[in-house]
Amino acid sequence: MNYSSATAYLNSFTNHESSTGHNYSPENYNLNRMMRILNLLDCPHSKYPSIHIAGTKGKGSVAAMTESVIRMSGKNTGLYTSPHLHSVRERIQINGKPINKKSFTDTLEKLKPSIETEKNITYYEILTLIAFQWFATNNIDVAILEVGLGGRLDATNVVNPILSVITTISYDHMNILGQTIDKIAAEKSGIIKHTVPVITGSQPPDALSTIKSYASELKAPLMDSSSIWCWKSIKQTFESQTFSVWKKKQDHSLVNYSIPLLGVHQITNSTIVLSIIDCLNKSGWNITIENVHKGLSKVKWYARCEIVESSPPIIIDCAHNPASIISLNQMLDNMFPNKERIYIFGAMADKDVSTMFNHLMPTAYHTILTSAGLNRSMTVQDLNLLAKKHSAIITIKQELDKALKFALQLSNQNRIVIATGSVPVAAGVRSLITNEQ
C-alpha cells in the first residue's frame, strides 16, 4: 500500500461529511463498533491522557490553542481535529506537525485487518482509529481531541478523558442533533464522564442548564469560564490581536496576551484555554505563564478570519452557521469599518442558509454564489432562490476559480473580498491563493 492507494482505500468508505441523508443513530454512529476494533488493537486510545472538546463554535480553535500551549511546556502533544482544509493528514498531528504520508500509510495498513472486521465502518471512524494508533505508537504525553459532530455518538467519545470541554453551543446540524438548544446541548453533553472535570464556554441559558444537569448527575465538577474571566481588546492588526485578561474581582491579576487569530470571539475562546490550563495545573501539571504566552502567540489555525492578502484584503473564514456569520461580521466591522464587502459564498445543503443570509446580505456590496462541488453542497440555483429574498447584487459563478477571479475584478482600494459559507469553499479559495494542496 502506498499513500495514493491508502487514501483511495479510505475514500471508499462512507463519508458523512460530504453526503447528506444519513440518520444520526447507532447504526451510522456506533461506539460499539469503535470499541470492538480498539479492543483488537489493544486499546491505543487508553495509553495516554486525553482532553476532549465538543461545542458548536470555537472547538477547533480551542483545541489548536490548547495543544500549542501544552506543547510549549515541553509535552509531546497529539492533536486530532476535523474537517481538514487541504490534506486529510492535517487532522492528525504530533507536536504541531501533520502525520507524514509514510506514517499515514503504514498506520492504515496495520489497521486494515481490524477495520475489515466491521461492515459499516465509516471514513471518520477510520481516521479516528489512525489518530489513536499513531499517537500510541509515538508515546505522546497527551491527546487533544476535537469532536467531529455532536458528542454522544462521535467516534472520539470512546475515550475517558482527564478533562471535558464544551465550547459555545448554537444552532447547527439541527436535522441531526435536534431543533432546540437544549437538545443540541444534550448531545454535546454526551462527552461528560463520571467525576471528570468539565469546562464550558459562554452558553445560552438553556444550554448551560442542560450541561449543569449532566455534570451534576455524573458528579463531574463544572467550571464556567465565562463566569471566571474578564477581558478587554487592546489592538488588532492584519496578523494578530492583543488583549488583556483577568479573573473577576482580581484586577491585579491582569495579563496581556497576543494571538494570531482575529475576531473578539477568539479572545473568548482564549479564556476557555486559560481555564483548561488552570485546571491542568491544579491537578499537578506545570504549565507556566511563559508557556501560555508563547503557545497562544504561536498557534496556527488557518481559514478562521484569516487575511491571506492585503491589497486588496482577502479574508478566508469557515463560518458555516448563523452564529459564526455574526462573529465574522463583528470582525469585519472592527477591522474594515468603511470597506464595501464582496462575498464569495457557498454552503452545504443541510445548513441554515436563510438565516445566514439574513446576517450577511445587509452588509454585502456584491455576493458571488458558488459551490465546492460536493454531493452535500447546496446548488447555486438554490442559493440564488434564498438570496433573491434580499435586495442584493448577486452573481452566480459555479466554479470557485471563476468566483475568485470575478471577485478580484470587482475589488478596489475601497472594497474587501471575503470567502465564506462552508469549510470546502473557504479551503478551496485559500488553496487558489496560497497554492497549498
C-alpha positions in Angstrom: 0.0 0.0 0.0 1.3 3.4 -1.0 -0.1 6.8 0.1 -2.3 7.1 -3.1 -3.8 3.6 -2.6 -4.2 4.4 1.2 -6.2 7.5 0.5 -8.2 5.6 -2.2 -9.0 2.9 0.4 -10.0 5.5 3.0 -12.2 7.3 0.5 -14.0 4.0 -0.4 -15.8 4.1 2.9 -19.0 6.1 3.7 -18.1 9.8 4.4 -20.9 11.6 6.2 -19.0 14.9 5.8 -19.5 15.0 2.1 -23.0 13.5 1.8 -26.5 14.0 3.3 -29.4 11.8 4.1 -27.9 9.7 6.9 -29.6 9.2 10.2 -28.0 10.2 13.5 -28.3 6.7 15.0 -26.2 3.9 16.5 -26.3 2.3 13.0 -24.4 5.1 11.5 -22.6 6.5 14.6 -21.6 3.4 16.5 -19.4 3.5 19.6 -19.7 -0.3 20.0 -18.2 -0.7 16.5 -15.3 1.5 17.5 -14.7 -0.3 20.8 -14.6 -3.7 19.2 -11.9 -2.6 16.8 -10.0 -0.8 19.6 -10.0 -3.9 21.7 -8.5 -5.8 18.8 -5.7 -3.2 18.7 -5.1 -3.4 22.5 -6.9 -0.1 23.2 -4.4 2.5 21.9 -6.7 5.3 22.9 -6.2 4.4 26.6 -2.4 4.7 26.5 -2.2 8.4 27.1 -4.4 11.1 28.8 -6.9 13.0 26.6 -8.6 16.3 26.6 -12.0 16.0 24.8 -13.5 19.1 23.3 -17.1 19.5 21.9 -19.2 22.5 21.0 -20.7 24.4 18.1 -18.4 27.4 17.9 -14.7 27.5 18.6 -14.0 23.9 19.4 -11.3 23.6 16.8 -9.7 27.0 17.8 -9.7 26.0 21.5 -8.2 22.6 20.6 -5.4 24.2 18.5 -4.6 26.8 21.2 -4.6 24.2 23.9 -2.3 22.0 22.0 0.1 24.9 21.3 0.3 26.0 24.9 0.8 22.4 26.3 3.5 21.8 23.6 5.3 24.9 24.7 5.5 23.4 28.3 7.6 20.5 26.9 4.9 17.9 26.5 4.7 15.7 23.4 1.2 16.5 22.1 -1.3 14.8 19.8 -4.0 16.9 18.1 -7.0 15.4 16.3 -9.4 17.8 14.5 -11.8 17.8 11.7 -12.6 18.6 8.9 -9.3 19.4 7.1 -8.6 22.3 4.7 -6.2 20.9 2.1 -4.9 17.5 3.2 -6.6 14.8 5.3 -3.2 14.5 7.1 -3.8 17.9 8.7 -6.3 16.3 11.0 -3.7 14.2 12.8 -0.7 16.0 14.3 2.0 15.4 16.8 3.9 18.4 18.2 2.2 20.7 15.6 3.2 18.6 12.6 0.8 16.6 10.5 1.3 12.9 10.1 3.5 12.3 7.1 2.5 10.2 4.1 4.5 7.2 5.1 3.2 7.1 8.7 -0.3 7.6 7.5 0.0 4.7 5.0 1.8 2.4 7.4 -0.7 3.0 10.2 -3.7 2.4 7.9 -2.1 -0.8 6.5 -1.6 -2.0 10.1 -5.2 -1.2 11.0 -6.7 -2.7 7.8 -7.4 -6.3 9.0 -9.1 -4.9 12.1 -11.1 -2.3 10.1 -12.4 -5.1 7.8 -13.9 -7.0 10.7 -16.7 -4.3 10.7 -19.1 -3.9 7.8 -20.4 -0.4 8.3 -17.3 1.4 9.5 -17.0 5.0 8.2 -14.3 7.3 6.8 -14.4 9.4 10.0 -14.1 6.3 12.3 -11.1 5.1 10.4 -9.4 8.4 10.7 -10.1 8.4 14.4 -8.5 5.0 14.7 -5.4 6.1 12.7 -5.1 9.0 15.1 -5.4 6.9 18.2 -2.9 4.3 16.9 -0.3 6.8 15.7 -0.5 8.7 19.0 0.1 5.5 20.9 2.9 4.4 18.6 4.7 7.7 19.2 4.2 7.7 23.0 2.6 11.1 23.2 2.1 12.7 26.6 -1.4 14.0 25.9 -4.0 14.0 23.1 -6.3 17.0 22.4 -9.3 15.5 20.6 -11.9 17.7 18.9 -15.3 16.1 18.5 -16.4 15.8 14.9 -20.2 16.0 15.3 -22.3 16.3 18.4 -20.5 14.3 21.1 -22.6 11.5 22.4 -22.2 9.2 19.4 -19.0 10.7 18.0 -16.2 8.2 17.3 -13.9 10.1 19.7 -16.3 9.5 22.6 -14.7 6.2 23.4 -12.0 8.0 25.5 -12.1 8.5 29.2 -10.5 12.0 29.3 -8.8 13.9 32.1 -10.9 16.9 31.1 -14.0 17.5 29.0 -14.6 20.9 27.4 -17.8 22.3 25.8 -17.3 25.5 23.8 -20.2 27.8 23.0 -23.3 26.0 21.7 -25.5 27.4 19.0 -27.8 26.2 16.2 -26.1 23.9 13.7 -26.7 20.4 12.4 -30.3 20.7 13.7 -31.6 18.0 11.4 -29.2 15.6 13.2 -28.7 16.9 16.7 -32.2 18.4 17.4 -34.1 21.6 16.7 -33.7 23.2 20.1 -30.6 24.5 22.0 -31.3 22.1 25.0 -31.4 19.1 22.6 -28.2 20.1 20.9 -26.6 20.7 24.3 -27.7 17.2 25.4 -25.8 15.7 22.5 -22.7 17.8 23.3 -23.0 16.9 27.0 -22.7 13.2 26.0 -18.9 13.7 26.3 -19.2 14.3 30.1 -17.8 11.4 32.1 -18.2 10.4 35.7 -16.2 12.7 38.0 -14.2 14.1 35.1 -13.9 17.9 35.3 -15.9 19.9 32.7 -15.1 23.3 31.4 -17.7 25.3 29.4 -17.5 28.5 27.5 -20.2 31.1 27.4 -23.6 29.4 26.8 -27.2 30.3 26.1 -29.2 29.7 29.3 -30.9 26.5 28.0 -27.5 25.0 27.0 -25.9 25.9 30.3 -28.8 24.4 32.3 -28.5 21.2 30.3 -24.7 21.0 30.8 -25.1 21.6 34.5 -27.7 18.8 34.7 -25.5 16.3 33.0 -22.4 17.3 35.1 -24.4 17.1 38.3 -25.8 13.7 37.5 -22.3 12.4 36.7 -20.6 14.2 39.7 -18.4 16.0 37.2 -17.0 19.3 38.6 -18.2 22.1 36.3 -16.3 25.4 35.6 -17.9 28.1 33.5 -15.1 30.1 32.0 -17.4 33.0 31.2 -18.0 33.5 34.9 -14.3 33.4 35.8 -12.6 35.7 33.2 -12.9 39.3 32.1 -11.1 40.6 29.0 -10.5 43.8 27.0 -9.4 44.1 23.4 -6.3 46.3 23.1 -5.2 46.2 19.5 -5.9 44.3 16.2 -3.7 44.2 13.1 -4.0 42.0 10.0 -1.7 39.5 11.6 -2.7 39.3 15.3 -4.6 40.8 18.2 -3.6 41.8 21.7 -5.9 41.7 24.7 -5.9 42.0 28.5 -7.5 39.3 30.6 -8.0 38.9 34.3 -10.1 36.9 36.8 -13.3 38.6 38.0 -12.7 40.6 41.2 -8.9 40.2 40.7 -7.9 43.2 38.6 -4.4 42.9 40.0 -4.1 39.6 38.0 -4.4 41.4 34.6 -2.2 39.9 31.9 -1.8 40.8 28.2 -1.7 38.1 25.5 -1.3 38.1 21.8 -2.9 35.6 19.4 -2.6 35.4 15.6 -6.3 34.7 15.3 -8.7 37.6 14.6 -12.1 38.4 16.0 -13.2 39.0 19.6 -14.7 35.6 19.6 -11.1 34.2 19.6 -10.5 36.2 22.8 -13.4 34.4 24.5 -12.0 31.1 23.1 -8.7 32.0 24.7 -10.3 32.3 28.1 -11.6 28.8 27.8 -8.0 27.7 27.1 -6.8 29.6 30.2 -9.4 27.7 32.3 -8.1 24.4 30.8 -4.6 25.3 31.8 -5.7 26.3 35.3 -7.4 23.0 35.7 -4.4 21.0 34.5 -2.1 23.0 36.8 -4.4 22.3 39.8 -4.0 18.6 39.0 -0.2 18.7 39.1 0.8 19.9 35.7 3.4 22.7 35.4 2.4 25.0 32.6 3.9 28.4 33.2 2.6 31.8 32.1 5.5 32.0 29.7 4.3 28.7 28.1 0.8 30.3 27.8 2.2 33.5 26.2 4.3 31.5 23.7 1.7 28.9 22.9 -1.1 31.4 22.2 1.2 33.6 20.1 2.5 30.7 18.0 -0.8 28.9 17.4 -1.6 28.0 13.8 -5.3 27.6 12.9 -6.0 28.7 9.3 -9.1 29.9 7.5 -10.6 31.4 10.6 -11.0 35.1 9.9 -7.6 34.7 8.1 -6.4 37.6 6.0 -4.4 36.0 3.2 -3.8 39.1 1.1 -3.6 42.7 2.0 -4.1 44.5 -1.3 -7.0 44.0 -1.8 -7.7 42.4 1.6 -9.0 38.9 1.1 -10.5 37.2 4.2 -11.0 33.5 4.4 -13.4 32.2 7.0 -15.0 28.8 7.6 -18.2 30.3 9.0 -21.0 27.8 8.2 -23.8 28.7 10.6 -25.6 31.9 11.7 -23.6 32.3 14.9 -20.3 32.1 13.0 -21.5 34.6 10.4 -22.3 37.0 13.2 -18.8 36.6 14.6 -17.3 37.2 11.1 -19.4 40.3 10.7 -18.1 41.6 14.1 -14.5 41.1 13.0 -15.1 42.8 9.6 -16.9 45.7 11.4 -13.9 46.2 13.6 -11.1 45.7 11.1 -12.7 47.2 7.9 -15.4 49.6 9.1 -15.5 51.6 5.9 -14.9 49.0 3.2 -17.5 47.6 0.8 -17.8 43.8 1.1 -17.6 41.4 -1.8 -18.6 37.9 -0.6 -17.8 34.6 -2.3 -20.3 32.3 -0.7 -21.1 28.6 -0.9 -22.7 26.4 1.7 -23.8 22.9 2.4 -27.4 21.9 1.6 -28.2 21.0 5.3 -27.2 24.4 6.7 -29.5 27.3 7.8 -28.5 29.4 4.8 -31.6 31.6 5.0 -30.6 32.8 8.5 -27.0 33.2 7.4 -28.2 35.4 4.5 -30.2 37.5 7.0 -27.0 38.5 8.7 -24.7 38.6 5.6 -26.7 40.2 2.8 -27.4 43.6 4.5 -23.6 44.0 4.8 -22.8 43.0 1.2 -21.9 45.2 -1.8 -21.9 42.2 -4.1 -22.3 38.5 -3.4 -20.9 35.8 -5.7 -22.7 32.4 -5.2 -20.5 29.4 -5.9 -20.1 25.7 -5.0 -17.4 23.4 -3.6 -18.8 20.7 -5.8 -19.6 18.1 -3.1 -22.7 16.0 -3.0 -23.6 17.8 0.2 -23.2 21.3 -1.4 -26.3 23.5 -1.9 -26.7 24.2 -5.6 -26.0 27.7 -6.8 -29.6 27.7 -8.0 -31.0 27.0 -4.6 -28.6 29.6 -3.0 -29.9 32.1 -5.5 -33.5 31.5 -4.6 -32.7 32.3 -1.0 -30.5 35.3 -1.9 -33.3 36.8 -4.1 -35.3 37.4 -0.9 -32.8 40.2 -0.2 -32.3 43.4 -2.2 -28.7 42.5 -3.0 -26.5 42.3 -6.1 -25.9 38.6 -6.9 -23.7 36.9 -9.4 -23.5 33.1 -9.9 -20.2 31.5 -10.6 -20.3 27.7 -10.3 -16.6 27.2 -10.2 -14.5 28.5 -7.3 -11.7 29.8 -9.5 -14.1 31.8 -11.6 -15.8 33.2 -8.5 -12.4 34.4 -7.1 -11.4 35.9 -10.4 -14.6 37.8 -10.7 -14.4 39.0 -7.1 -10.9 40.3 -7.7 -12.2 42.1 -10.8 -14.8 43.9 -8.7 -12.3 44.8 -5.9 -10.5 48.1 -5.4 -9.0 50.1 -2.6 -12.4 50.6 -1.1 -13.5 47.0 -1.1 -12.6 43.7 0.5 -13.2 40.1 -0.6 -14.5 37.5 1.8 -14.7 33.8 1.1 -17.1 32.0 3.5 -20.2 29.8 4.0 -18.5 26.5 4.4 -15.2 24.8 5.1 -14.8 23.5 1.5 -15.4 26.9 -0.1 -13.0 28.6 2.3 -10.4 25.9 1.8 -10.9 26.0 -2.0 -10.4 29.7 -2.3 -7.4 29.6 0.2 -5.8 26.9 -2.0 -6.2 29.0 -5.1 -4.5 32.0 -3.4 -1.7 30.2 -1.4 -1.2 27.2 -3.7 -1.5 24.9 -0.7 -2.9 21.5 -1.6 
